[in-house]
C-alpha cells in the first residue's frame, strides 16, 4: 500500500476553500509533564468518592442508544442553576465553541457580519470566517476597556448581525463598564442585530448580566461548564427569548450532546457545592497570585475577574521559554494583538501550582 503523501494532492487541494487554506488551525500546546497553566482549566479533580459514584452512574448508561429526553432534564437543571428569567429558553452546545459556530450558521444572511472587541476570544472571528461572514474587530483602549466611540461608530457603519461582548473578557480577564455595555446593546438593537454576552468565566466573576438580560429581546447570554470544572465534558449553554432560541436551535445537529456529556453535567450540578467551593478557592488563589506578581520587578499584572491573570513582562518570548524550561506551561499571547505586546496569560492554579509558577517566573524574567 502506498504511504500517504506529506503534501496534499493539487487536485484535492483545489477542493478546499482558499481562505481555509490560508488559516491556521487552533493550536493546543503539548503539556505532558508540565504544570499546566495555559488553558484556564479548573485544576481540581473530583474527590475520590464522587469519582467512584460518577463512574458507576456512567457505566449504567445505555451507550447503545441515542441520547433521549434526559437531555431536557439537563436543560431544566441549567436554567434553574443560572436563574433563567421567565419567557426564556436554553440551548445546549458541545462547548461554547459549537454555539458560536451555530450562531454564525443561523445568521449567515447576505451582507451579514460579526463584530467583537479585540483582543478577544479567537473563535468569534474564526467561526465568522468559516461561515463566510465578515468579521469586524474593534480595538480596546490601551488599558483594555471598551472604546465606546469606536464601538458605536463600527455598529453604525457595519450594522453587524452579531456583536459579542465577553463578560469578563479573554485574554484580558476584565469586566467592562456597564454603562458602555448598555449603550452598545441599545445601538445594536436599534439597527436590528443580536448581542451575545459571553460569560464563560462567570464562576469567578464579581457580577453577571443575567439580572439584566430580560430587559432586551435581542440579547443572548452564553456560558460554559468548562471553567466550572468540566472542561473535558464539553458542555456550553445559551439562554435567550424563547422565539429567538427556537430559530437558532433549528441549525443544531441532532444528538449534539452525548449521554456521557449530559449525565456528567447533571451529576456536577447535583454536587454544585463541591465546584462552588473549588471556585472560591481559586478566587482566593487569584488574589494571592495577583499580589505576588505585582511585587515582581518588571512585571505588570492586570486586575482579573476570571481564573486567569494577564501580565506584561520585559521579554515575553524569553520568559515563556524560561518557564517552559522549568516545566511550567503558560500562554504566550504577545503576538495575538499589538495591545498585548510582551504579554503572557497565566491560569490560576492550585496553591502548589501557583507557588511553582512564581518560583519559575522570577529567574525566567
Secondary structure, 3 states (H helix, E strand, C coil): CCCCCCCCCHHHHCCCCHHHHCCCCCCCCCCCCCEECCCCCCCCCCCHHHHHHHHHHHHCCCCCCCCCCHHHHHHHHHHHHHCCCCCEEEEEECHHHHHHHHHHHHCCCCCCEEEEEECCCHHHHHHHHHCCCEEEEEECCCCCCCCHHHHHHHHHHHCCCEEEEECCCCCCCCCCCHHHHHHHHHHHHHCCCEEEEECCCHHHCCCCCCCCHHHCCCEEEEEECHHHHHCCCCCEEEEEEHHHHHHHHHHCCCCCCCHHHHHHHHHHHHCHHHHHHHHHHHHHHHHHHHHHHHCCCCCEECCCCCCEEEEECCCHHHHHHHHHHCCEECEECCCCCHHHCCEEEEECCCHHHHHHHHHHHHHHC
